[in-house]
Amino acid sequence: MSSKYRTLVALSHAVPVPALFALDDAQLAALWPNHGAMRSEAQEVFANVRLTAGAFLDRDLDRLDAVAAPQWADDADARLAAHLAAAGLSAADALAVRSSGGIEDGTAHSFAGIFESVLHVQGIAALKEALAEVWRSAFSRRATVERLRCGLLDAPLEMTVIVQRMVAARWAGVAFSHDPIDGRPEVLIEAVQGVGDALVSGAATSQSVRWGEAGLVGDAPLRDAQEMLVELAAIVRTVEGHLGTAVDVEWACDGERVWVLQARPITSLHTETDDAAHAEWTDLYLAADEDIAAFRPLPGFANYFRSKRRPLALLALAHGVASGTALLVRGNSGGFEDVSCMQALCARFGEDSVVLDFSDGLRQQVLPTGELASRLRQVLGAKASTFVIRDYVRGDWGLITQPTEDGGVLCECSTDGLLAINRGSAQTHAFFIGSDWQASGAQAAAAAPFGAREREQLHRTTHAAVARFGPVQLEWVIGSGQLRLIDFSPIKSLHIAQCDDSHGEEGRRTISPGFAHGAALVVPADRHLEDISIAATVSISHMPSAESLGPAIVRLAERARAGGGSMIVVAPRPYAALAALIPYVSGFVFEQASMLCHLAILLRESQVPAVASRKLYARGLEGESLTIEARAARTSRETA
């Protein structure tokens, strides 16, 4: 049983607690034959949110909304009647059905107000409806976002549902054994007339009194209920003694006695809080260090962006090339309640969409700029957070450039966009830009969208970046005739694969040179695999482990290990997440592939052969053993 229920049962021996019982997962599974399937489906979505760092949060929240409803067992009514009778209750009683999640009422996070409660429940039919509503609130949109905020996506999906006699309250509310703001050891009582849930939810304004060394101080109406207040203060001190820490107690008084509805530790006590409205921002890349000082300590991803992309933005500025807008933001829910403040923030971005990097668990969320306000209302709390918002520059073309040994530049472009190229899902075209800024190569027609000015900028800036940073490839977007330099990726060497192999079978492209022979390890087209590859959890700065990318990759890695390291991966695209298989296989065959995507770079640096060949790919799907003979790269002039 949950800690909330155990606490109430323990307290019932010392203070008045309404009659109650609880249904844990095992008991709910007896009522709902599909309980395990519902739980597994929701837990799978949580795992996807974690693996993708929330990059597809809205889609995942829709999946949670679509989890099937409970299917009631034939004997469910009889089982519920038996539970009621054992607790001294009946279906005719007015009942309160309350949540008791496994992650509720912790010492660090209370999750107060996140899960559902249903009051004034009467009858078996209404009880069944309330039980389902409260249990499903364990994976509601609000609960999922709160799990993200607290870093608890990995916590088990556990929800005990408490059924309690409803108190016919004349007064109700919350009482604290210590002031939750400044920690003063005096009882703070907040109350409303009638049911107290309106106070807890924020829908009603309370009256307050304090009980300390100076006696009773507070609102006159409550002072007239002194007998109730004296009883409540004594109950709060008793509860505090039983729990061994400062507590907040939800209570109700029916005119005869004060009842304890639930009790929990005060998680905010002794922590520094600043609830004042706060909202400020500055340019992440171009602002001087002294302008960043007020935002420190920066989250890890903000430090990474600034340390890496500030030098790139300055390089772009020096060469007359535009770069993307990125703002470092610090604020809380109160600061961004101001509509004019939110409008001013959104006005800093020139694109229809932005990328929100809010926390380690909520990264790379692409949102329409008009929806940024609602997302910040979801994730911001009273304590100020520091996060990053960037322009999402989709453009007409994504482009990656890399210098060649003879002073030219290899370019790979796609209308699928820069992100799709990087993560391996794009259909790309390649061409070379010579030192005279003319396009050449077997696919020089791909350079048609890029005029002389753009080709000159691509050539000059790419070589300047290598001179400044060492071996790198640059990432660009072009739209409305303007190039924007977005990012760069360090690579071990400027080792370029062939742009086009005219030898051998038609349409074959060498991605990484070498020889391999082995059985096919087929990776089917998979949306989940694409999601992981797009998310911030995969990077070319390190080789990811299979375990870090979830069960689908783990299963592929196990099959590869069982093959003794000789198997050849057969995949439709060079998905970035497949990098976790590199240590366990002898080669890769793709239906089509980019030469400059993240996986291609890691394959060349790891000296694992790979080709893009529709013929070999088709043979692999048929279960044939495959042989890769991928020739070493040639220079741009030789290829041309």
C-alpha positions in Angstrom: 0.0 0.0 0.0 1.1 3.6 -0.6 2.7 5.8 2.0 -0.3 8.1 2.2 -2.6 5.3 3.1 -0.2 3.7 5.6 0.2 7.1 7.2 -3.6 7.6 7.5 -4.0 4.1 9.0 -1.2 4.8 11.5 -2.6 8.2 12.4 -6.1 6.8 12.9 -4.9 5.3 16.3 -4.0 8.8 17.5 -6.3 11.3 15.8 -9.7 11.2 14.1 -9.5 9.8 10.6 -12.7 9.0 8.6 -13.3 5.3 7.8 -11.4 4.3 4.7 -9.9 1.5 2.6 -7.5 1.5 -0.3 -7.1 -0.4 -3.6 -3.5 -1.0 -4.6 -2.3 -2.3 -8.0 -2.9 -5.9 -7.2 -6.5 -5.3 -6.1 -7.2 -3.1 -9.0 -5.9 -5.8 -11.3 -8.6 -8.1 -9.9 -11.2 -5.5 -10.8 -9.7 -4.7 -14.2 -8.4 -7.6 -16.3 -6.6 -5.1 -18.6 -4.9 -3.3 -15.7 -1.4 -4.7 -16.6 -1.8 -3.8 -20.3 -2.9 -0.2 -19.4 0.0 0.2 -17.0 2.5 -1.2 -19.5 1.3 1.1 -22.3 1.6 4.2 -20.1 5.0 3.1 -18.8 6.2 2.6 -22.4 5.2 6.2 -23.2 7.1 7.4 -20.2 10.2 5.5 -21.4 9.9 7.1 -24.8 9.6 10.6 -23.2 12.8 9.9 -21.3 14.7 8.4 -24.2 13.8 11.3 -26.5 14.2 14.0 -23.7 10.7 15.1 -24.3 11.3 16.1 -27.9 7.9 14.7 -28.9 6.0 15.5 -25.7 2.8 16.6 -27.3 2.5 13.4 -29.4 3.4 11.3 -26.3 0.8 13.1 -24.2 -1.8 12.3 -26.9 -0.7 8.6 -26.7 -1.3 8.7 -22.9 -4.8 10.2 -23.5 -5.5 7.3 -25.8 -4.6 4.5 -23.3 -7.6 2.2 -23.1 -10.2 2.6 -20.4 -10.5 0.0 -17.6 -12.5 -3.1 -18.4 -14.5 -4.2 -15.4 -14.5 -7.8 -14.3 -17.9 -9.5 -14.1 -17.7 -9.7 -10.2 -16.4 -6.1 -9.8 -19.6 -4.9 -8.1 -19.5 -7.7 -5.6 -15.8 -7.1 -4.9 -16.3 -3.4 -4.3 -19.3 -4.0 -2.0 -17.1 -6.3 0.0 -14.3 -3.7 0.3 -16.9 -1.1 1.5 -18.4 -3.4 4.1 -15.0 -4.4 5.5 -14.3 -0.7 6.1 -17.7 -0.1 7.7 -19.0 1.8 4.7 -21.7 1.2 2.1 -22.4 2.4 -1.4 -25.2 4.6 0.0 -22.6 6.6 2.0 -21.2 9.8 0.5 -17.6 9.0 -0.3 -14.3 10.8 -1.3 -12.1 8.9 -3.7 -8.5 10.2 -3.5 -5.2 9.5 -5.2 -2.2 8.0 -3.5 0.5 7.8 -6.1 3.8 6.0 -5.4 5.7 9.3 -6.0 3.3 11.4 -3.9 4.3 13.0 -0.6 8.0 12.4 -1.0 10.6 14.3 1.0 11.6 16.3 -2.0 8.4 16.4 -4.2 4.9 16.3 -2.8 3.0 16.2 -6.1 0.2 18.0 -4.2 -2.7 18.9 -6.4 -1.3 17.0 -9.4 -3.5 13.8 -9.2 -7.3 13.7 -9.1 -9.8 13.5 -6.2 -13.5 12.9 -6.7 -15.8 14.0 -3.9 -19.5 13.3 -3.0 -19.5 9.9 -4.7 -22.6 7.7 -4.0 -23.5 4.4 -5.5 -21.5 1.6 -7.1 -21.7 3.0 -10.6 -20.4 6.4 -9.5 -17.7 4.7 -7.4 -16.5 2.7 -10.4 -16.3 5.9 -12.5 -14.4 7.7 -9.8 -11.9 4.9 -9.3 -11.0 4.9 -13.0 -10.7 8.7 -13.1 -8.4 8.8 -10.1 -6.2 5.9 -11.3 -5.8 7.3 -14.8 -4.6 10.7 -13.3 -1.3 8.9 -12.6 -0.4 9.4 -16.2 -2.4 12.5 -17.0 -0.8 15.3 -19.0 -0.3 17.3 -15.8 1.2 14.4 -14.0 3.6 13.5 -16.9 4.8 17.1 -17.1 5.4 17.2 -13.3 7.3 13.9 -13.5 9.5 15.6 -16.2 10.0 18.6 -14.1 11.0 16.5 -11.1 13.2 14.0 -13.0 10.9 11.1 -12.0 10.0 9.6 -15.4 11.7 6.4 -14.4 9.7 6.0 -11.2 7.2 3.1 -11.4 3.7 3.9 -12.4 2.0 3.1 -9.1 -1.4 4.5 -8.0 -3.2 3.3 -4.9 -6.8 4.7 -4.8 -8.2 5.6 -1.4 -11.9 5.5 -0.7 -12.8 7.5 2.4 -16.1 8.5 4.2 -17.0 12.0 3.0 -17.0 14.5 5.9 -20.0 16.8 5.9 -17.7 19.8 6.5 -18.7 23.1 8.0 -15.1 24.2 7.9 -12.1 22.7 6.1 -8.7 23.5 4.9 -4.9 23.0 5.5 -2.9 23.4 8.6 0.9 23.6 8.8 3.0 22.7 11.8 5.6 25.3 10.7 5.3 28.3 8.4 6.1 26.8 5.0 7.7 30.0 3.8 10.0 31.1 6.6 10.0 27.9 8.8 8.7 29.6 12.0 7.6 26.8 14.4 4.1 28.0 14.8 0.9 26.4 13.5 -0.5 28.1 10.5 -4.2 27.3 9.8 -5.9 28.2 6.5 -9.6 27.5 6.3 -12.7 27.9 4.1 -16.3 27.3 4.9 -17.5 24.0 3.5 -15.4 21.5 1.6 -11.6 22.2 1.6 -10.7 21.1 -1.9 -11.6 24.5 -3.2 -8.8 25.9 -1.1 -6.3 23.2 -2.0 -7.0 23.7 -5.7 -6.7 27.5 -5.5 -10.3 28.1 -6.4 -11.2 29.7 -3.0 -9.5 32.3 -0.8 -8.9 31.2 2.7 -9.0 32.8 6.1 -5.8 32.4 8.2 -4.8 32.2 11.8 -1.5 31.5 13.6 -1.1 29.7 16.8 2.2 30.5 18.5 3.8 31.8 21.6 1.7 35.0 21.3 -1.5 32.9 21.2 -4.1 33.1 18.5 -3.6 35.7 15.8 -5.7 35.9 12.6 -9.1 36.6 10.9 -12.0 37.4 13.2 -14.5 34.8 11.8 -12.0 32.0 12.5 -11.2 33.5 16.0 -14.8 32.9 16.9 -14.2 29.1 16.2 -11.6 29.0 18.9 -12.6 25.6 20.2 -12.2 24.0 16.8 -8.8 25.8 16.3 -7.5 24.6 19.7 -8.4 21.0 18.8 -6.9 21.4 15.3 -3.6 22.8 16.7 -3.3 19.8 19.0 -4.0 17.4 16.2 -1.3 19.0 14.0 1.3 18.7 16.8 0.3 15.0 17.3 0.7 14.3 13.6 4.1 16.1 13.6 5.2 13.9 16.4 4.1 10.7 14.6 5.8 11.7 11.3 8.9 13.1 12.9 9.0 16.2 10.7 7.2 19.4 9.9 3.8 18.5 8.3 0.9 19.9 6.4 -2.5 18.4 7.3 -5.7 18.5 5.2 -8.6 18.6 7.6 -12.3 19.0 7.9 -14.6 19.9 10.8 -18.3 18.7 10.8 -19.2 20.8 13.8 -18.5 18.0 16.3 -14.9 17.1 15.7 -11.9 17.8 13.5 -11.0 15.0 11.0 -7.7 14.4 9.4 -8.1 13.7 5.7 -4.4 13.4 4.8 -1.0 14.4 6.1 2.4 14.9 4.4 5.8 16.4 5.1 6.3 20.0 4.1 8.8 19.5 1.2 9.5 23.3 0.8 10.6 23.9 4.4 14.2 25.2 4.8 14.7 25.7 1.1 15.5 29.0 -0.4 12.5 30.2 -2.4 12.0 33.3 -4.5 8.4 33.5 -5.6 8.7 37.1 -6.9 7.8 37.4 -10.5 10.9 37.0 -12.6 11.5 37.1 -16.4 14.7 38.1 -18.2 16.7 37.0 -21.2 19.9 37.7 -23.2 21.5 36.5 -26.4 23.1 33.2 -25.6 25.8 33.3 -28.3 26.7 36.9 -28.7 26.3 38.4 -25.2 29.4 39.2 -23.2 30.4 37.1 -20.3 29.4 39.8 -17.8 25.8 39.8 -19.3 25.6 36.0 -18.7 26.6 36.2 -15.0 23.1 36.9 -13.7 21.9 33.7 -15.3 24.5 31.4 -13.6 24.7 28.6 -12.8 23.7 27.6 -16.3 22.3 24.2 -17.1 24.7 21.8 -18.8 23.1 22.1 -22.2 23.2 26.0 -22.0 26.9 25.8 -21.2 27.5 23.5 -24.1 25.6 25.7 -26.5 27.5 28.8 -25.4 31.0 27.3 -25.3 30.5 25.6 -28.7 28.3 28.0 -30.7 29.5 31.4 -29.5 32.8 31.0 -31.4 30.9 29.8 -34.4 28.5 32.8 -34.3 31.4 35.2 -34.0 33.0 33.5 -37.0 29.8 33.8 -39.0 29.5 37.4 -38.1 33.1 38.1 -39.2 32.3 36.5 -42.6 29.0 38.2 -43.2 26.9 35.1 -42.6 23.7 35.0 -40.6 23.4 32.6 -37.6 20.4 31.4 -35.7 18.9 33.3 -32.7 19.3 31.7 -29.3 18.2 33.3 -26.0 19.2 32.4 -22.5 16.1 32.8 -20.4 15.5 32.9 -16.7 12.1 33.2 -15.2 9.2 31.6 -13.2 5.5 31.2 -13.7 4.8 34.6 -12.1 7.2 36.4 -14.4 5.6 35.0 -17.6 2.0 35.6 -16.5 2.5 39.1 -18.0 1.1 38.9 -21.5 3.3 41.8 -22.7 6.4 40.1 -21.3 5.6 36.9 -23.2 4.9 38.9 -26.4 8.3 40.7 -26.1 10.0 37.3 -25.7 8.3 35.8 -28.8 9.1 39.0 -30.8 12.8 38.2 -30.5 12.4 35.2 -32.9 12.0 35.6 -36.6 10.7 32.1 -37.4 7.3 30.5 -37.1 8.7 27.8 -34.8 11.2 27.7 -31.9 13.2 25.0 -30.1 12.8 24.8 -26.4 15.6 23.3 -24.2 14.0 23.5 -20.8 15.9 20.9 -18.7 17.9 17.8 -19.1 14.7 15.8 -19.3 12.9 18.2 -21.7 15.1 19.0 -24.7 14.8 20.0 -28.4 11.0 20.6 -28.3 10.0 22.1 -31.6 7.0 24.4 -31.0 5.1 26.9 -33.1 6.1 30.3 -31.7 2.5 31.0 -30.9 2.4 28.0 -28.6 5.5 28.9 -26.5 3.4 30.7 -23.9 1.2 27.7 -23.1 4.2 25.3 -22.9 6.0 27.6 -20.5 2.9 27.8 -18.4 3.0 24.0 -18.2 6.6 23.6 -17.2 7.4 26.8 -15.1 7.0 26.8 -11.4 7.2 29.4 -8.6 11.0 28.9 -8.5 12.9 30.5 -11.4 14.4 28.2 -14.0 17.1 28.9 -16.5 16.6 27.5 -20.0 17.2 28.1 -23.7 14.9 29.1 -26.6 16.3 28.9 -30.2 14.9 29.8 -33.6 13.9 26.7 -35.4 15.2 27.6 -38.9 13.6 25.0 -41.2 14.4 26.8 -44.4 14.1 25.4 -47.9 17.3 23.3 -47.8 19.5 21.8 -45.1 23.1 21.6 -46.0 26.4 20.2 -44.6 29.8 21.2 -45.8 33.2 19.7 -45.4 36.6 20.7 -46.9 38.4 18.5 -49.4 42.1 17.9 -49.6 42.5 19.9 -52.9 41.0 23.1 -51.4 37.4 22.5 -52.5 34.3 21.8 -50.4 32.0 18.8 -50.4 28.4 19.8 -49.9 25.5 17.5 -49.1 22.0 19.0 -49.2 18.3 18.0 -48.8 14.9 19.6 -48.9 14.1 17.2 -45.9 16.0 19.6 -43.7 19.2 19.8 -41.7 18.0 17.7 -38.8 16.9 14.9 -41.1 20.4 14.9 -42.7 22.1 14.7 -39.4 20.0 12.0 -38.0 20.1 9.9 -41.2 16.5 10.0 -42.4 16.9 12.5 -45.3 17.2 11.9 -49.0 20.3 13.8 -50.0 22.3 15.1 -53.0 26.0 15.9 -53.1 28.2 18.2 -55.1 31.6 19.9 -54.9 32.5 23.6 -54.9 36.0 24.2 -56.2 38.3 27.0 -55.3 36.8 29.0 -58.1 33.4 28.6 -56.4 32.0 26.6 -59.3 30.0 23.5 -58.7 31.3 20.2 -60.1 30.9 16.5 -59.6 28.6 13.9 -61.0 25.6 15.6 -59.3 26.6 19.2 -59.8 23.0 19.9 -60.8 22.2 19.7 -57.1 23.9 23.0 -56.6 21.3 24.8 -58.7 19.6 26.4 -55.7 22.9 27.9 -54.6 24.0 30.9 -56.6 27.6 32.3 -56.9 27.3 34.4 -53.7 26.0 31.4 -51.6 28.7 29.1 -53.1 31.4 31.6 -52.2 30.1 31.9 -48.6 30.0 28.2 -48.2 33.5 27.7 -49.5 35.1 30.6 -47.7 33.4 30.0 -44.3 34.0 26.3 -44.3 37.7 26.7 -44.8 37.8 29.5 -42.2 36.1 27.2 -39.7 38.7 24.4 -40.2 41.4 27.0 -39.8 39.8 28.2 -36.6 38.5 24.9 -35.0 40.4 22.1 -36.7 38.7 19.3 -38.6 35.0 20.1 -38.6 32.0 20.0 -40.9 29.5 22.9 -40.9 25.7 22.7 -40.8 23.6 25.2 -42.7 20.1 26.2 -43.6 19.1 28.2 -46.6 15.7 29.9 -47.0 14.5 33.0 -48.8 17.9 33.2 -50.5 19.8 33.6 -47.2 22.3 31.2 -45.8 22.4 30.7 -42.0 25.2 28.9 -40.2 23.6 26.8 -37.5 26.2 24.5 -36.0 29.4 22.5 -36.5 30.5 19.0 -35.7 34.2 18.2 -34.8 35.5 15.1 -36.7 38.7 13.2 -36.3 39.8 13.9 -39.9 38.6 15.3 -43.2 38.1 11.8 -44.6 35.5 12.2 -47.4 33.5 9.3 -48.8 32.9 9.2 -52.5 30.2 11.4 -53.9 29.3 8.9 -56.6 30.7 5.5 -57.4 30.5 4.9 -61.2 32.2 1.5 -60.8 30.1 -1.6 -59.8 26.3 -1.6 -59.5 24.3 1.4 -60.4 23.3 3.8 -57.6 25.9 2.4 -55.1 27.5 4.9 -52.7 30.4 4.3 -50.4 29.7 5.7 -47.0 32.7 4.2 -45.2 35.5 2.2 -47.0 36.5 -1.4 -46.2 35.5 -5.1 -46.6 33.0 -7.1 -44.7 31.1 -10.4 -45.1 28.4 -11.7 -42.9 24.7 -12.6 -42.3 22.2 -9.8 -42.4 20.9 -8.1 -39.3 17.7 -6.5 -40.6 16.5 -3.3 -39.0 13.0 -2.5 -40.2 11.7 1.0 -40.8 10.7 2.2 -37.4 9.2 5.5 -36.1 10.5 4.9 -32.6 14.0 4.5 -34.0 13.7 7.7 -35.9 12.5 9.5 -32.7 15.5 8.3 -30.7 17.8 9.4 -33.5 16.3 12.9 -33.7 16.4 13.4 -29.9 19.2 15.1 -27.9 20.1 11.7 -26.4 22.2 10.8 -29.5 25.4 12.7 -30.4 28.5 12.2 -32.5 30.6 13.4 -29.6 30.5 9.9 -28.1 29.5 6.4 -28.9 26.1 5.7 -27.1 25.5 2.4 -25.3 22.7 0.2 -26.4 21.3 0.4 -22.9 21.0 4.2 -23.0 18.8 4.1 -26.0 16.1 1.7 -24.9 14.9 -1.9 -25.3 14.6 -1.9 -29.1 18.3 -1.1 -29.5 19.3 -3.5 -26.7 17.5 -6.3 -28.6 19.4 -5.5 -31.8 22.7 -5.4 -29.9 22.0 -8.8 -28.3 21.4 -10.3 -31.8 24.6 -8.7 -33.1 26.6 -10.1 -30.2 25.1 -13.5 -30.8 26.4 -13.3 -34.3 30.0 -13.1 -33.1 30.6 -9.6 -34.5 30.3 -10.7 -38.1 26.8 -9.6 -38.9 26.0 -6.7 -41.3 23.3 -4.3 -40.3 20.7 -3.8 -43.1 18.7 -0.6 -42.5 16.6 1.7 -44.7 18.4 4.8 -43.4 21.6 5.5 -41.4 19.6 6.3 -38.2 21.9 7.9 -35.6 20.7 5.5 -32.9 22.3 2.6 -34.8 25.7 3.9 -33.6 25.2 1.8 -30.5 25.6 -1.3 -32.8 29.0 -0.3 -34.2 31.1 -2.3 -31.7 29.2 -5.5 -32.4 28.9 -5.8 -36.2 31.2 -5.9 -39.3 29.4 -3.5 -41.6 26.3 -1.6 -42.6 24.1 -1.6 -45.7 21.5 1.1 -46.3 18.8 1.5 -48.9 19.9 5.1 -49.1 22.2 7.2 -46.9 23.9 10.6 -46.4 27.7 10.7 -46.4 27.9 13.4 -43.8 25.2 12.4 -41.3 26.2 11.5 -37.7 26.3 7.8 -38.2 28.4 8.0 -41.4 31.0 10.1 -39.5 31.2 7.5 -36.7 31.4 4.6 -39.1 34.4 6.2 -40.9 36.1 7.1 -37.6 35.5 3.5 -36.4 36.7 2.1 -39.7 33.5 0.1 -40.2 32.6 -0.4 -43.9 29.3 0.8 -45.1 27.5 1.3 -48.4 24.2 2.7 -49.6 22.9 0.2 -52.2 19.3 -0.7 -53.0 20.5 -4.0 -54.5 22.4 -5.1 -51.5 19.6 -3.8 -49.2 17.0 -5.9 -51.1 19.2 -9.0 -50.8 19.7 -8.4 -47.1 15.9 -8.2 -46.6 15.6 -11.6 -48.3 18.0 -13.1 -45.7 21.0 -13.6 -47.9 24.6 -13.2 -46.5 26.2 -10.0 -47.8 29.6 -8.9 -48.9 30.7 -5.3 -48.7 33.5 -4.1 -50.9 33.6 -0.4 -50.4 36.6 1.4 -52.0 38.5 4.2 -50.2 37.4 7.7 -50.9 38.8 9.6 -53.8 39.4 13.4 -54.0 36.8 15.7 -55.4 38.8 16.2 -58.7 39.1 12.4 -59.2 35.4 12.0 -58.5 34.4 14.8 -60.8 
